[in-house]
């Protein structure tokens, strides 16, 4: 599963938000924040792990989940590049519209 498919699901985004806010958590601690079954939360954690958005560390009988900051950094960089391209296009459109409005104003005033 790719990262964008993984984060498209609201419960997975909530898991990422929990980990970002509270830091590394045991699976049992994550389950407590949801009204779904532990098995359902486990499936979401599995999807996040497959998408390499979270890391899992086994400590005795527990699985501790934490954000994969490197992978999230890659996503952030992609979003910033995409946003920059979009902002550039909007800036060019703003200039074009401004010029057209000036022309309209000049023609209307004659």
Secondary structure by P-SEA (a helix, b strand, c coil): cccccccccaaaaaaaaaaaacccccaaaaaaaccccaaaaaaaaaaaaaaccbbbbbcccbbbbbbaaaaaaaaaaaaaaaaaaaaaaaaaaaaaaaaaaaaaaaaaac
